[in-house]
């Protein structure tokens, strides 16, 4: 009984002392990039606007080489070494990082059902909580590696392995389907799976492009096209065609009928350049850059089937441009611009004729695959992740806090920074203070516009940033029930803001004193009776 009394007493004290804080905010992503090449058809395009110049907004430095990101729900999610990271889309401030997995991660993550899916060099497919980065499950798929970027569709995760298998597993729990959904190809699979309706397409190191029907309990082969050399280019589905490049002695971009696999047309390069970068398609145009060349091309997609076009054929070629550097990375086409990088240079080309709109040179590392979302461009370069574009508008966060039982308040915070996950109200009842921490883009002006319920914390107020006064402080706006405080400061790192008032809600409100006394009395009487029986 004594032990039970202690437990109950501690529980009551905890209920009195608890300070609940829930927060929701982050940028409301309107044009996300949820997976590799934007969609299951791997089109490499989105309806977002794109930067008109090479103005960098922020950069985030990691400890390992940064992979191509995805952008979802205000987060930029990417792999670096053997971890997955998420940073705030608006500031580049780290939100979370996953555990360190046993081997390095591969490909581009995919987002679906509130989860992040990513494969690994060790042969595993992992699933993470997209909000916290916590691991939800893992699937041991291969004695080789999972090099492909996954495709998530109809509650299943599709991916290839280097020991010749294409898998589908349950996206919710990571379990193998029953019966096991697995197709055996003739070689290693590096090409990401592409999905269009019931069809799934992928290239293979056995020199073939495969088309499977994925709708049944087991995969069934619909057709296969043999190029004679490895196919690591991720195929793109567009206007009834499957488009992919070859690694062969003819170095062609090939268009097949997506339903039958029959040859429609090919575009053959004059030079011996491999085409392992996927294409980007938009508005009846095809954009591609050979992975071993120094050119970018724009082709008409609606050409007459049955032709084998040469590089200079004006019937299919709208334009080609020569880049300053070799070995370009796969392009994306957004807002009338083609974005791609080659070695140290990021290019923005005009879709009409390929002329350069702007470029950006990375001083110490190669550029990666660019991604455009929400009017901004994101790209990796070695251990850095960059964001190009204009400053994001301030973000609104709402904190729901219960400083004492029976009293719940909402605090509104509008900032151009990334806050900590909690609003600290632990000093509210005795010191009349609340505080929060912020991080923003270095050497920029930070602003806070916080609205506080007067009953929770009343003024006059004193505002401090890292113990000192703000750069600027506006006259408080008190509407009778709430007071809004606006001030600015300089972003140089992590900052602690403290709001000091003159009154606050009492620690033990009168309304709950009598119920508490009754509770303690009942506990004391019960304990006394038990002890007398002993």
Secondary structure by P-SEA (a helix, b strand, c coil): caaaaaaaaaaaaaaaabbbbbbbbccccccccccccccccccccccbbbbccccccccccccccccbbbbcccccccccccccccccccccccccccccccccccccccccccbbbbbcccbbbbbbcccccccccccccccccccccccccccbbbbcccccccccccccccccccccccccccbbbccccccccccccccccccbbbbbbccccbbbbccccccccccccbbbbcccbbbbccccccccccccccccccccbbbbbcccccccbbbbbcccbbbbbccccccccccccccccccccccccccccccccccccccccbbbbcccccccccccbbbbbbccccccccccccccccccbbbbcccbbbbbcccbbbbbcccccbbbbbbbbcccccbbbbbbbbcccccccccccccccccccccccccccccbbbbbbbbbccccccccbbbbcccccccccccccccccbbbbbbccccccbbbbbbbbcccccccccccaaaaaaaaaaaaaaaaaaaaac
